[in-house]
């Protein structure tokens, strides 16, 4: 078996595990909707790496990018650059919350096909190298990935100041689509 075939099989296995987790947890409970029923955006409660509690409610009044990623993900390096560029253009008018979906709570603390569950230290090192100190970052301990129906690593969701999802991209979006979506909601 070639190295590329082995890597491809590992990727498929990981994707299958994530889908099974999403489906099983989604079937297990209900999701609280943030801001209003019309927004239809699930709320969450996470503890950031610097110890702050954040929820969707805590970002109310200012748009927020939710970026679902993993530190081992190669495309996440490029997406970090795209998000960094957009967030620097809008400064304090846009919040960014990096959510590491490969947290031990999501994969049962197990090693999966060579990828170990990530820790806060892993995420902190990734943000220091590729991100911005202004970003909030948290391990997905509240199953936010499942609440938002994220089925792919390196997915981005943009929520406007009223709590409405205005942009969602499964997989890396790159700079321009995110910039275009942000330009429509940030004055």
C-alpha positions in Angstrom: 0.0 0.0 0.0 1.4 3.4 -0.9 1.8 6.2 1.6 -0.8 8.3 -0.3 -3.3 5.4 -0.2 -2.8 4.9 3.5 -3.2 8.7 4.1 -6.4 8.7 2.0 -7.8 5.8 4.0 -6.9 7.5 7.3 -8.7 10.7 6.1 -11.8 8.7 5.1 -11.8 6.9 8.5 -11.5 10.1 10.4 -14.4 11.7 8.4 -16.5 8.6 9.0 -15.8 8.8 12.8 -16.7 12.5 12.9 -20.0 11.9 11.0 -20.9 9.0 13.3 -20.3 11.3 16.3 -22.3 14.1 14.9 -25.3 11.9 14.0 -25.3 10.1 17.4 -25.0 13.2 19.5 -27.5 15.2 17.4 -30.1 12.5 17.9 -29.4 12.6 21.7 -30.6 16.0 22.6 -32.1 19.4 21.8 -30.2 22.6 21.1 -30.9 26.0 22.6 -31.4 28.7 20.0 -29.5 31.9 20.6 -31.0 35.4 20.6 -34.4 34.5 19.1 -36.2 31.7 17.5 -36.0 33.5 14.2 -32.2 33.5 14.3 -32.1 29.7 14.4 -28.5 29.7 15.6 -27.5 27.3 18.4 -26.0 28.7 21.5 -23.0 27.2 23.2 -20.9 27.6 26.3 -17.1 27.2 26.1 -14.2 28.0 28.2 -11.4 29.8 26.2 -7.8 29.0 26.6 -7.4 32.1 28.8 -10.1 30.9 31.1 -13.0 33.1 29.9 -16.5 31.6 29.5 -17.9 32.4 26.1 -21.3 31.7 24.5 -23.0 33.0 21.4 -24.9 35.4 23.7 -21.5 36.9 24.8 -20.9 38.0 21.2 -24.3 39.6 20.8 -24.1 43.0 19.1 -21.0 42.2 17.1 -20.5 39.7 14.3 -18.5 36.5 15.1 -16.6 34.0 13.0 -16.7 30.5 14.3 -13.9 28.5 12.8 -14.0 24.8 13.4 -10.5 23.4 13.0 -7.8 21.0 14.2 -4.2 21.7 14.7 -3.1 18.7 12.5 -5.2 19.9 9.6 -2.9 21.1 6.7 -5.6 23.4 5.1 -6.2 25.0 8.5 -2.9 26.9 8.1 -4.1 28.6 4.9 -7.6 29.3 6.4 -6.0 30.8 9.5 -4.2 33.3 7.2 -7.5 34.1 5.4 -9.3 34.7 8.7 -6.4 36.7 10.1 -6.5 38.9 7.0 -10.3 39.5 7.3 -10.2 40.1 11.0 -7.3 42.5 10.7 -9.3 44.5 8.1 -12.3 44.8 10.4 -10.4 45.2 13.7 -12.6 45.2 16.7 -15.8 45.1 14.6 -15.5 41.4 14.2 -14.9 38.6 16.8 -13.2 35.3 16.0 -13.7 32.2 18.0 -11.5 29.3 17.0 -13.0 26.0 18.0 -10.8 22.9 18.0 -13.1 20.1 17.1 -10.5 17.4 17.8 -10.7 17.9 21.5 -10.6 14.8 23.7 -14.3 15.2 24.6 -15.3 14.8 21.0 -13.3 11.7 20.2 -13.4 10.0 23.5 -9.8 10.9 24.5 -8.6 8.2 22.1 -6.0 8.2 19.3 -7.7 7.8 16.0 -5.7 6.6 13.0 -2.6 8.3 14.2 -4.2 11.6 15.3 -4.3 12.1 19.1 -6.9 14.1 20.8 -5.7 17.7 21.0 -5.1 19.8 24.1 -5.2 23.4 25.0 -1.4 23.5 24.5 -1.7 22.2 21.0 -4.3 24.9 20.1 -2.4 27.6 21.9 0.8 26.8 19.9 -1.2 26.8 16.6 -2.8 30.2 17.3 0.6 31.6 18.3 2.2 30.5 15.0 -0.7 31.1 12.5 -3.4 33.1 14.2 -3.9 36.3 16.2 -3.7 37.1 19.9 -7.0 38.9 19.6 -8.8 35.6 18.7 -10.7 33.6 21.3 -9.8 30.0 21.2 -11.4 26.9 22.8 -11.6 23.2 22.7 -15.0 22.0 21.7 -16.2 20.8 25.1 -19.9 21.7 24.4 -20.3 19.8 21.1 -20.6 23.0 19.1 -19.4 21.1 16.1 -22.5 18.9 16.3 -24.9 21.7 17.2 -23.8 23.5 14.0 -23.9 20.4 11.8 -20.2 20.7 11.0 -19.1 17.5 9.1 -15.7 18.7 7.9 -12.5 20.0 9.6 -11.7 23.6 8.6 -15.2 24.9 8.4 -16.2 28.5 8.9 -19.5 30.1 10.1 -20.1 33.8 10.1 -22.9 35.0 12.4 -24.2 38.6 12.2 -24.7 40.9 15.2 -28.3 39.7 15.6 -27.4 36.0 15.8 -28.2 35.0 12.3 -25.9 32.7 10.3 -25.0 34.7 7.2 -22.2 32.5 5.9 -21.3 28.8 6.3 -18.6 26.9 4.5 -17.8 23.3 5.1 -14.1 23.0 4.4 -11.7 25.9 3.8 -13.4 29.0 2.3 -10.3 31.1 1.7 -10.2 34.9 2.0 -12.5 36.3 -0.6 -15.8 34.4 0.2 -15.4 35.3 3.9 -14.4 38.9 3.1 -17.5 39.2 0.9 -19.8 37.9 3.6 -18.3 40.1 6.2 -18.6 43.2 4.0 -22.3 42.7 3.8 -22.9 42.8 7.5 -20.2 45.1 8.9 -20.7 48.8 8.4 
